[in-house]
């Protein structure tokens, strides 16, 4: 099996607080994004904090999508990680950002599991949207 994976670490700002605080909307958003990005969802767990905020994770074949929200700040921390090339993780990231109505995002893509002789390393690229 190939060791290379693609890990997107996203800081989303100016997001819709109503979406960030709604566990059901977030679950639907992540499930739809995973499906549209050709990811095979194996399980999920979402938790709504009191008084505000949600954490949620999708386990997908060969990795995960996770989100942690702070509605009072309009902020979400998002991770999308997949191994191999059978899915489109960047499409999932973009769809989730659109669903959160993010006004700004700082995205870091980490290509992981790159073999260098007997060691493994990674490459990092970052951009703003």
C-alpha positions in Angstrom: 0.0 0.0 0.0 1.2 3.5 -0.8 2.2 5.6 2.2 1.7 9.0 0.7 -1.2 11.0 2.2 -2.6 14.5 1.8 -3.4 16.4 5.0 -5.2 19.7 4.8 -5.1 21.9 8.0 -7.6 24.8 7.7 -8.2 27.9 9.8 -11.6 29.2 8.7 -12.6 32.8 9.8 -15.7 34.9 9.4 -17.9 31.8 9.4 -21.7 31.8 9.9 -22.2 31.4 13.7 -25.5 29.7 13.1 -23.9 26.9 11.0 -20.9 26.6 13.4 -23.3 26.0 16.4 -25.6 23.5 14.7 -24.4 19.9 15.1 -26.9 18.6 12.5 -26.0 21.1 9.8 -22.3 20.4 10.4 -22.8 16.6 10.2 -24.8 17.0 6.9 -22.2 19.4 5.5 -19.2 17.1 6.2 -21.1 14.0 5.0 -22.0 15.7 1.7 -18.5 17.1 1.2 -17.0 13.6 1.8 -19.4 12.0 -0.6 -18.8 14.6 -3.3 -15.0 14.2 -2.9 -15.3 10.4 -3.4 -14.5 9.5 0.2 -16.0 6.3 1.7 -17.4 7.2 5.1 -17.1 4.4 7.6 -18.4 6.2 10.8 -18.9 9.5 12.4 -19.3 11.2 15.8 -20.4 14.7 16.6 -20.7 16.5 19.9 -22.3 19.8 20.8 -20.8 21.7 23.7 -22.7 23.8 26.1 -23.2 26.7 25.8 -21.6 26.7 22.3 -19.4 24.9 19.8 -19.3 21.6 18.1 -16.6 19.0 17.5 -17.1 16.3 14.9 -15.2 13.6 13.1 -15.8 11.4 10.0 -13.8 8.3 9.7 -13.3 7.7 6.0 -11.6 4.8 4.2 -7.9 5.6 4.6 -8.3 8.5 7.1 -10.6 11.3 8.4 -12.3 14.7 8.3 -12.6 16.6 11.6 -14.0 20.0 12.6 -14.0 22.0 15.8 -16.0 25.2 16.0 -16.2 28.4 18.0 -19.4 30.1 16.9 -18.8 33.1 19.2 -15.7 33.9 17.2 -16.9 32.8 13.8 -14.0 30.4 13.7 -13.6 26.7 12.7 -10.5 24.4 12.7 -10.8 21.8 10.0 -8.6 18.8 9.2 -9.0 16.7 6.1 -6.6 13.7 5.6 -6.6 11.0 3.0 -4.1 8.4 1.9 -3.6 7.7 -1.8 -5.1 9.4 -4.8 -8.6 7.9 -5.1 -10.4 10.9 -3.6 -10.4 14.7 -3.9 -9.6 16.2 -0.4 -9.2 19.7 -1.7 -12.8 19.5 -3.1 -14.0 18.5 0.3 -12.2 21.4 1.9 -13.7 23.9 -0.6 -17.2 22.6 -0.1 -17.0 22.7 3.7 -15.6 26.3 3.5 -18.5 27.3 1.3 -21.0 25.6 3.6 -19.5 27.4 6.6 -19.8 30.7 4.6 -16.2 31.4 5.6 -15.0 34.9 4.6 -11.3 33.9 4.9 -9.3 30.7 5.2 -5.7 29.8 5.7 -5.0 26.4 4.2 -1.9 24.3 4.7 -1.5 21.1 2.6 1.0 18.6 4.0 2.0 15.8 1.6 2.9 13.1 4.2 4.6 9.7 4.0 7.2 10.6 1.3 9.8 7.9 1.4 13.4 9.1 1.4 15.6 6.0 1.6 14.7 4.3 4.9 13.0 7.4 6.4 9.7 9.3 5.8 9.2 13.0 5.4 6.7 15.5 4.3 6.3 18.6 2.1 4.2 21.7 3.1 2.4 24.2 0.9 0.2 27.0 2.3 -2.2 29.6 0.8 -5.0 31.9 1.7 -8.5 32.1 0.3 
